[in-house]
Amino acid sequence: MRFTEHELTVAVTVAAKVVAGGRIGKKAKGEAAWEAMSKLERYHLLDAVGGQVLPVLLALPDIEVEAGTRPTFTDEQIAAAVEQTLGETGVGRLRQKVAVAARVTLVRTALAQLPVRQDPDALVVPDSLEDL
């Protein structure tokens, strides 16, 4: 799947806000925690979450996404991409399962908040730019 830069940015930001809030499903708490963070703290959190989420998003299978819809993946596809990118952690099987489950949940949350895919052929150029 080829994600746009904007879609990847939104996915990482949403995942970082979830991590900042401490619980999935508590969106308002995540927003408040996010706003309370300094810019440097946000940067460090985005860097850490991006290292977890971006490799998985890039490892997802290529699918066609119609304009006006969001990309959808099965739980098996997400889990396979997570396991592929997680590699050997050097921990026990139980901790490995927990790490996979946590990352799958984080990626699923990020995918659920992706913006609707826009039709690139339907972009309208403002009149002020046509004269250039």
C-alpha positions as CSV (number, residue, x, y, z in Angstrom):
1,M,0.0,0.0,0.0
2,R,1.4,3.3,-0.9
3,F,0.4,5.9,1.7
4,T,0.8,9.6,1.1
5,E,3.0,11.6,3.3
6,H,0.0,13.3,4.8
7,E,-1.6,9.9,5.6
8,L,1.6,8.7,7.3
9,T,1.8,11.9,9.3
10,V,-1.8,11.6,10.5
11,A,-1.3,7.9,11.4
12,V,1.8,8.6,13.5
13,T,0.2,11.6,15.2
14,V,-2.9,9.7,16.1
15,A,-0.9,6.9,17.5
16,A,1.3,9.3,19.5
17,K,-1.8,11.0,21.0
18,V,-3.1,7.6,22.0
19,V,0.2,6.7,23.7
20,A,0.3,10.2,25.4
21,G,-3.2,9.6,26.7
22,G,-2.3,6.2,28.1
23,R,-5.4,4.4,27.0
24,I,-7.0,3.6,23.7
25,G,-10.6,4.8,23.5
26,K,-9.9,7.8,25.7
27,K,-9.5,10.3,22.9
28,A,-10.3,13.4,24.9
29,K,-7.7,12.5,27.6
30,G,-5.1,11.9,24.8
31,E,-5.8,15.3,23.3
32,A,-5.5,17.0,26.7
33,A,-2.2,15.1,27.5
34,W,-0.9,15.9,24.0
35,E,-1.7,19.7,24.4
36,A,0.0,19.6,27.9
37,M,3.3,18.3,26.4
38,S,6.1,20.6,25.3
39,K,7.2,20.6,21.6
40,L,10.3,18.7,22.5
41,E,8.3,16.1,24.4
42,R,6.0,15.8,21.4
43,Y,9.0,15.3,19.1
44,H,10.5,12.6,21.2
45,L,7.1,10.8,21.4
46,L,6.5,11.1,17.6
47,D,10.0,9.8,17.0
48,A,9.4,6.8,19.2
49,V,5.9,6.0,17.9
50,G,7.0,6.5,14.3
51,G,9.7,3.9,14.8
52,Q,6.9,1.5,15.9
53,V,4.2,2.3,13.4
54,L,5.8,3.4,10.1
55,P,7.7,0.1,9.4
56,V,4.4,-1.8,9.8
57,L,2.5,0.6,7.6
58,L,5.1,0.2,4.9
59,A,5.0,-3.6,5.2
60,L,1.3,-3.8,4.7
61,P,0.3,-5.4,1.4
62,D,-0.5,-3.3,-1.7
63,I,-4.2,-2.7,-2.2
64,E,-6.2,-0.4,-4.3
65,V,-8.0,2.4,-2.4
66,E,-11.0,4.0,-4.1
67,A,-11.3,7.8,-3.8
68,G,-13.6,8.7,-0.9
69,T,-12.7,5.6,1.2
70,R,-10.1,4.6,3.7
71,P,-7.7,1.7,3.2
72,T,-8.9,-1.4,5.1
73,F,-6.8,-4.3,6.2
74,T,-7.6,-7.6,7.9
75,D,-6.3,-8.3,11.4
76,E,-4.3,-11.1,9.9
77,Q,-2.6,-8.7,7.4
78,I,-1.8,-6.3,10.2
79,A,-0.5,-9.0,12.5
80,A,1.7,-10.5,9.7
81,A,3.2,-7.0,9.0
82,V,3.9,-6.5,12.7
83,E,5.6,-9.9,13.1
84,Q,7.6,-9.3,9.9
85,T,8.9,-5.9,11.2
86,L,9.3,-6.8,14.8
87,G,12.0,-9.4,14.3
88,E,13.7,-11.2,17.2
89,T,13.3,-9.3,20.4
90,G,15.2,-11.7,22.6
91,V,12.4,-12.0,25.1
92,G,10.1,-14.9,26.0
93,R,7.2,-16.1,23.9
94,L,4.7,-14.4,26.2
95,R,6.4,-11.0,26.1
96,Q,6.7,-11.4,22.3
97,K,2.9,-12.0,22.0
98,V,2.2,-9.0,24.2
99,A,4.5,-6.8,22.1
100,V,2.8,-8.0,18.9
101,A,-0.7,-7.5,20.3
102,A,0.2,-4.0,21.5
103,R,1.7,-3.0,18.2
104,V,-1.2,-4.4,16.3
105,T,-3.6,-2.4,18.4
106,L,-1.6,0.8,17.9
107,V,-1.4,0.3,14.1
108,R,-5.1,-0.6,13.9
109,T,-5.9,2.6,15.8
110,A,-3.7,4.7,13.5
111,L,-5.3,3.1,10.4
112,A,-8.8,3.8,11.7
113,Q,-8.1,7.5,11.8
114,L,-6.5,7.9,8.4
115,P,-8.2,10.6,6.3
116,V,-10.4,9.6,3.4
117,R,-8.4,9.1,0.2
118,Q,-8.9,12.1,-2.2
119,D,-9.2,11.7,-5.9
120,P,-6.0,13.4,-7.4
121,D,-7.8,14.1,-10.7
122,A,-10.5,16.1,-8.9
123,L,-8.1,18.6,-7.5
124,V,-9.1,22.2,-8.3
125,V,-6.4,24.7,-9.0
126,P,-7.3,28.2,-7.6
127,D,-7.5,31.0,-10.2
128,S,-4.6,32.8,-8.5
129,L,-2.3,29.9,-9.3
130,E,-3.3,29.4,-12.9
131,D,-1.8,32.8,-14.0
132,L,1.7,31.8,-12.8
